[in-house]
Amino acid sequence: MVLYALISDTSVGYLFIGGVIPGLLMALAQMVINTIQAHRHDYPVEAPIPLREWPMITWIAMPALLMPVILLGGIYSGVMTPTEAAAVAAAYAFLVGAIWYRNITVADTYAAVLNSSRATASIGMLIAGALVFNYVVTIEQIPLTVKGLLAGYDFTAWAFLFWVNIILLVLGCLLEGSTIILVVLPIFIPTAKALGIDLVHFGIVAVFNIMIGLVTPPYGLLLFIISAISGAPLRHIIRDTMPFVIAMIVALAIITFVPDTVLWLPRMMGYKG
């Protein structure tokens, strides 16, 4: 959203607020798939916890529950960038594990650093490959070709949004998210403005597409991360991820063609778009 705000001159704050309802909608869609999968595969269920044990369990879990508060609070308050917030959250998690829960040893720390380094190196190689591809896309002037193609058709706003979704979903299978934002979206933004599409709405739709692209093969960055962390074969992860992808595409269709799912909350906060 920050990158999109830079290229579109849109308010980062309104983008964050506009992403709340779509984020909840995505969470709801994934919860539905979780529930269906759990019943279909008869996943084991823990025994209910007696009400009298809730206060003690909450107290024990409190330091861990503060993690998202520190992470998101630092980002949304503007105190930290997302990268800085990730570093602070990692340091906080280490201190809580070592001091509060006392379940991290020196050997565990060494193994965690080693595994993190390996994962970081593999992700870095993937991003490097995406940057090379981005260079080829730029040199071959593919964005200008696409712009010329779009100019040859008389699109309505809804048809334009439909085809942008299709294009971004396809590109999400091949390109890294920041590449799409910095190279591809600048092609679409002038047309979106001309068709009267609100740029906060358009930005949330684009970011939603990019998030789906993180879990779509062949270049779904999160798929490789999950495979590296879990040790599960990539083909199994892709197969089990598909129902969630379909659910997210349904959620994408809702926020695309019902703009109030994005714009209602920002307008309540004073947005005039």
Buried (B, 14 or more C-beta within 10 A) or exposed (E): BEBBBEBBEBBBBBBBBBBBBBBEBBEEBBEBBBEEEEEEEEEEEEEEEEEEEEEEEEEEEEBBEEBEEBBEEBBBEEEBEEEEBBEBBBEBBBEBBBEEEEEBEEEEEEEBEEEEEEBEEEBEEBEEEBEEBBEEBBEEEBBEEBBEEBEEEEBEBEEBBBBBBEBBBEBBEBBBBBBBBBBBBEBBBEBBEEBEBBBBBBBBBBBBBBBBBBBBBEBBBBBBBBBBEEEEEBEEBBEEBEBBBEBBBEBBEBBBEEBEBBBBBBBEEEBEE
